[in-house]
Each structure stands twice: as structure tokens, then as C-alpha cells.
Amino acid sequence: MSVTVESLETPIRFNADGVALIGRTRVPLAAVITAFRQGDSAEQIVDSYDSLSLSDVYAVIAYYLRHREQVDAYLAQQRADTQAARLDLESRHPEMFTLQGRLRRLKQGI
């Protein structure tokens, strides 16, 4: 009996905004990699995101382990872009964030 080995395509795609998503879902690569880094197993990740398939999560983790520097650079750029967008929004609409801060303090009982 012989085993046929086939090359599998990594289930990562990019949406129109340049965000890497897993398979045919809207789950971002960042969510899966963050969960993996925090110690979640592939099964736990699928439990958290039921639209993901276990085989896709394992494939993404394998890709990450083989291309860690590239994926980490992508994730760092995503964080930087998110922070820049937040700062821009705060500068253009500071009233949104002062209200948010007041509500947070009220909730914490400060």
C-alpha cells in the first residue's frame, strides 16, 4: 500500500481591505494566531469560532510555524494600522472617546 502525498493550499485569503481571513469565513488570521500563541489548541480555536474547520486551523498553524517571521510582521503591521486609524478617529471625533471614557469609569464605579 502506498500513500499519496499532495501539496495542500493554505486556507488564507485577503479581503478587499487587505485583512487575512481563514478559509471562506470572516475569521481573521490574527484571531487564530493570537489564540494559538495564548496556548489554545486547534480544537479549542474551532470551539471558539464554529465557522472554522479543524483542518483549516491546523493548516494555518502549520503555515504560521513555517513562516513565523512573515506572519508576525503582517500582524505587527495590522496592529500599527489599527492604532493609526484609532488615533485619526480620536483626533477627528474626540467627543466619541470622552463619552466612552466616562461610561467606562461609571461602569467601574470611579
Contacts in CASP RR format, 6 or more apart in sequence:
PFRMAT RR
TARGET T0000
AUTHOR 0000-0000-0000
METHOD contacts of the structure
MODEL  1
MSVTVESLETPIRFNADGVALIGRTRVPLAAVITAFRQGDSAEQIVDSYD
SLSLSDVYAVIAYYLRHREQVDAYLAQQRADTQAARLDLESRHPEMFTLQ
GRLRRLKQGI
8 59 0 8 1.000
10 59 0 8 1.000
10 60 0 8 1.000
10 63 0 8 1.000
11 22 0 8 1.000
11 23 0 8 1.000
11 56 0 8 1.000
11 59 0 8 1.000
11 60 0 8 1.000
12 20 0 8 1.000
12 21 0 8 1.000
12 22 0 8 1.000
12 23 0 8 1.000
12 29 0 8 1.000
12 60 0 8 1.000
12 63 0 8 1.000
13 20 0 8 1.000
13 21 0 8 1.000
13 23 0 8 1.000
14 20 0 8 1.000
14 21 0 8 1.000
15 21 0 8 1.000
19 28 0 8 1.000
19 29 0 8 1.000
19 78 0 8 1.000
20 28 0 8 1.000
20 29 0 8 1.000
20 30 0 8 1.000
20 74 0 8 1.000
21 27 0 8 1.000
21 28 0 8 1.000
21 29 0 8 1.000
22 28 0 8 1.000
22 29 0 8 1.000
22 32 0 8 1.000
22 52 0 8 1.000
22 56 0 8 1.000
22 57 0 8 1.000
22 60 0 8 1.000
23 52 0 8 1.000
23 56 0 8 1.000
25 49 0 8 1.000
25 51 0 8 1.000
25 52 0 8 1.000
26 51 0 8 1.000
27 49 0 8 1.000
27 51 0 8 1.000
27 52 0 8 1.000
29 60 0 8 1.000
29 71 0 8 1.000
29 74 0 8 1.000
29 75 0 8 1.000
30 75 0 8 1.000
30 78 0 8 1.000
31 49 0 8 1.000
32 45 0 8 1.000
32 49 0 8 1.000
32 52 0 8 1.000
32 57 0 8 1.000
32 60 0 8 1.000
32 61 0 8 1.000
33 60 0 8 1.000
33 64 0 8 1.000
33 71 0 8 1.000
33 75 0 8 1.000
35 44 0 8 1.000
35 45 0 8 1.000
35 48 0 8 1.000
36 42 0 8 1.000
36 45 0 8 1.000
36 61 0 8 1.000
36 64 0 8 1.000
40 48 0 8 1.000
42 54 0 8 1.000
42 57 0 8 1.000
42 58 0 8 1.000
42 61 0 8 1.000
43 54 0 8 1.000
45 52 0 8 1.000
45 57 0 8 1.000
46 52 0 8 1.000
46 53 0 8 1.000
46 54 0 8 1.000
46 57 0 8 1.000
63 71 0 8 1.000
64 71 0 8 1.000
89 96 0 8 1.000
90 96 0 8 1.000
90 97 0 8 1.000
END
